[in-house]
Amino acid sequence: MKELRPPSRLLFWLEGRALVELATLPFWIPVMKRQPRGDGHAVLVLPGFLASSSSTGPLRSFLEGRGYNAQRWKLGRNWGFFEELGRAMNQRVRDLHELSGRKVSLIGWSLGGVYARELARDLPELVRQVITLGSPFRGRGGGNHATRLYAAIAGQHPKDVADELFETMAHPPPVPTMAIVSKSDGIVSWRTAIERLEHDRVENVGVHGSHCGLGVNPAAWIAIADRLAQPEGTWEPFEPKGYQRLLYSAIQSGSSPPVRGAEDQP
């Protein structure tokens, strides 16, 4: 896959609309209350680069309201990946599984989704499913406005990572996986954050909104609630119904068919 350009400068500067998206969330409460209730299993939510668990608070509150044991990652601010952090996240999943005796669902926002996929790859027997929100797990750091900042803070550049590791990262983990992306994402190119649809039990869902607002995006919440409510060990493609189809955009992955939702706009 050739290196992609980051989103346009216009989309980048429009990321401030995430505040508007957050402000309008209360109007969606009646719709959110009609989403399917869960079975109480643990859902670990991982924040994006430079964010902390406070950024995932609204999503976790929604999940708690639908009957899940929504958990923060408890690892402070996400300054980028390092081995100690990897071990700590691994142990967090093990602890949640041991406490409940049940598999854990993982939701990761941006860089947090990259972590979630690798956790599921390492611990497939403990992970129920993975849901990513604008997570750039393809593209070797291209198509991303945060790459230089990540390299400066974390002390490592994605281009320095071995080709074999990036190829592995691009493949979905061996559990049901959904990638939620926005074509108007101003930070991460949506093309670097979609799954290869030739694999089983994977899907892409396109929503409308900003990168910084994906964690409070009502369409994303509806899709998340639908996925989490599926009985463990089963998988059916996400099918928005009625007016909810208008909340989604079609996402093409190579020669694979587009994700279910509204038709692509030119």
C-alpha positions in Angstrom: 0.0 0.0 0.0 1.5 3.3 -1.1 1.9 6.1 1.4 -1.2 8.3 1.6 -1.5 12.0 2.1 -2.9 13.3 5.4 -6.4 14.8 5.3 -6.7 18.3 3.8 -5.7 21.4 5.8 -9.4 22.4 5.7 -10.5 19.2 7.4 -7.7 19.6 9.9 -8.7 23.1 11.0 -12.4 21.9 11.1 -11.5 19.4 13.9 -12.8 22.1 16.3 -16.3 20.9 15.4 -15.8 18.1 17.8 -16.9 20.6 20.5 -20.2 21.1 18.6 -20.6 17.3 18.3 -20.2 16.9 22.0 -22.6 19.8 22.7 -25.3 18.2 20.6 -25.0 14.7 22.2 -27.8 15.3 24.8 -30.3 15.6 21.9 -29.5 12.0 21.1 -30.3 10.6 24.5 -33.8 9.3 23.6 -32.3 7.4 20.6 -29.4 6.0 22.8 -31.9 4.7 25.3 -33.5 2.6 22.6 -30.2 0.8 21.8 -29.9 -2.9 22.8 -28.9 -3.7 26.3 -25.8 -5.8 27.0 -25.0 -8.9 29.0 -22.8 -7.2 31.5 -19.4 -8.3 30.1 -16.4 -6.1 30.6 -15.5 -3.5 27.9 -12.1 -1.9 28.1 -11.9 1.5 26.3 -8.5 2.8 25.3 -7.8 6.5 24.6 -6.0 8.1 21.7 -2.6 9.7 21.5 -2.0 12.4 24.2 -5.5 11.7 25.7 -6.4 10.1 29.0 -9.4 8.1 30.3 -11.3 11.4 30.7 -11.7 11.6 26.9 -13.5 8.2 26.9 -15.9 9.1 29.8 -19.0 9.9 27.7 -18.7 6.6 25.8 -18.1 4.6 29.0 -21.1 6.2 30.6 -23.3 5.3 27.6 -22.0 1.7 27.8 -22.7 1.5 31.5 -26.2 2.7 30.9 -26.7 -0.1 28.4 -25.6 -2.7 31.0 -21.9 -3.2 30.3 -19.0 -3.2 32.8 -17.2 -0.3 31.0 -13.6 0.1 32.2 -11.0 2.8 31.7 -7.5 1.8 31.0 -6.0 3.3 34.2 -2.7 4.0 32.6 -2.6 7.8 32.6 -2.1 9.8 29.5 -1.3 8.0 26.3 2.2 9.3 25.4 2.8 6.6 22.8 3.8 2.9 22.9 6.6 1.5 24.9 7.2 -2.0 26.2 6.2 -1.3 29.8 2.9 0.1 28.6 2.3 -3.0 26.4 2.9 -5.2 29.5 0.5 -3.1 31.6 -2.3 -3.2 29.0 -1.8 -6.9 28.6 -2.1 -7.4 32.4 -5.2 -5.1 32.5 -7.0 -7.4 30.0 -5.9 -10.5 32.0 -7.2 -8.9 35.3 -10.6 -8.1 33.8 -10.9 -11.6 32.4 -10.0 -13.2 35.7 -12.4 -11.0 37.7 -15.4 -11.9 35.5 -14.4 -15.2 34.0 -15.6 -13.9 30.6 -13.9 -12.5 27.5 -13.3 -8.8 27.3 -14.4 -6.5 24.5 -11.9 -3.8 23.5 -12.7 -0.4 22.1 -9.8 1.8 21.0 -9.9 5.4 19.8 -7.2 6.4 17.3 -3.9 5.1 18.6 -5.8 3.3 21.3 -7.4 1.2 18.6 -3.9 0.2 17.3 -3.2 -1.0 20.8 -6.5 -2.9 21.0 -5.8 -4.8 17.9 -2.4 -6.0 19.1 -3.8 -6.9 22.5 -6.4 -9.1 20.7 -3.7 -10.6 18.6 -1.6 -11.5 21.7 -4.6 -12.6 23.8 -7.3 -14.0 21.5 -8.5 -16.4 24.1 -9.4 -13.5 26.4 -10.8 -11.0 23.9 -14.4 -11.1 22.6 -14.1 -8.5 19.9 -12.3 -5.3 18.9 -13.9 -2.0 17.8 -11.6 0.8 16.5 -12.4 4.5 16.1 -10.3 6.2 13.4 -7.3 4.0 14.2 -4.4 4.2 11.7 -3.2 0.6 11.6 -2.3 0.8 7.9 -0.1 3.2 6.0 3.3 3.2 7.9 2.6 6.6 9.4 1.5 8.3 6.2 -1.9 9.9 5.9 -1.7 11.1 9.4 -1.2 14.7 10.8 0.0 13.3 14.1 3.0 11.4 12.9 5.6 14.1 13.4 4.2 14.9 16.8 4.2 11.3 17.8 7.8 10.9 16.6 8.9 13.9 18.7 7.1 12.8 21.9 7.4 9.0 21.7 10.9 9.1 20.3 10.1 6.7 17.5 8.9 7.2 13.9 6.5 4.7 12.3 8.7 4.5 9.2 11.5 3.0 11.4 9.3 0.0 12.3 10.1 -3.2 10.4 8.1 -4.0 7.3 7.0 -7.3 8.7 5.5 -5.7 11.8 3.5 -3.2 9.8 2.3 -6.0 7.5 1.1 -7.9 10.6 -0.6 -4.8 12.0 -2.6 -4.3 8.8 -4.1 -7.8 9.2 -7.1 -8.0 11.6 -6.7 -9.9 14.8 -8.3 -13.4 15.1 -11.5 -12.0 16.7 -14.5 -10.2 15.3 -13.4 -6.7 14.4 -15.1 -3.5 13.4 -13.3 -0.3 12.1 -15.3 2.9 12.5 -14.0 5.7 10.3 -15.1 9.1 9.0 -14.3 10.4 5.5 -14.2 13.9 7.0 -11.6 12.9 9.6 -9.1 15.8 9.8 -6.3 14.0 11.6 -6.2 10.5 10.1 -6.9 9.5 6.5 -9.8 7.0 6.7 -8.0 4.8 4.2 -5.3 4.0 6.8 -8.0 3.0 9.3 -10.1 0.4 7.4 -10.1 -3.4 7.5 -9.3 -5.7 4.6 -12.8 -7.1 4.0 -11.5 -10.4 2.5 -11.1 -11.7 6.0 -14.0 -13.2 8.0 -15.8 -11.4 10.8 -14.4 -8.0 10.0 -16.3 -4.9 8.8 -15.9 -1.2 8.2 -18.5 1.4 9.1 -18.4 5.0 7.9 -19.8 7.8 10.0 -20.0 11.5 9.5 -17.9 13.7 11.8 -14.5 14.7 13.1 -11.7 12.6 14.4 -11.7 14.2 17.8 -15.5 13.7 18.0 -15.5 10.0 17.1 -15.8 9.0 20.8 -19.1 11.1 21.1 -20.4 10.4 17.6 -24.0 9.0 17.9 -23.7 6.9 14.8 -20.6 5.3 16.2 -22.4 4.7 19.5 -25.3 2.9 17.7 -22.8 0.7 15.8 -20.9 -0.1 19.0 -24.1 -1.0 20.9 -25.1 -3.3 18.1 -21.8 -5.1 18.0 -21.4 -5.5 21.8 -25.0 -6.9 22.1 -24.2 -9.8 19.8 -24.0 -13.1 21.8 -20.5 -14.2 22.4 -19.2 -16.5 19.7 -21.6 -15.2 17.0 -21.2 -12.6 14.3 -23.6 -11.0 11.9 -22.8 -7.9 9.7 -23.9 -4.5 11.0 -27.2 -3.5 9.3 -28.5 0.0 10.2 -32.2 0.2 9.8 -34.7 2.9 8.7 -33.6 6.5 9.2 -30.4 5.3 10.8 -29.0 4.5 7.4 -28.7 8.2 6.8 -26.1 8.3 9.7 -23.6 6.2 7.7 -21.5 6.5 4.6 -20.3 3.7 2.3 -16.7 2.8 2.7 -14.8 0.9 0.0 -11.8 -1.3 0.8 -9.9 -2.3 -2.4 -12.2 -4.4 -4.6 -14.4 -5.5 -1.7 -18.0 -4.4 -1.5 -18.8 -1.2 0.4 -20.0 -1.2 4.0 -23.7 -1.1 4.5 -25.1 2.4 4.9 -26.0 5.4 2.7 -24.6 5.6 -0.8 -21.2 7.2 -1.3 -21.3 10.8 -2.2 -19.2 12.1 -5.1 
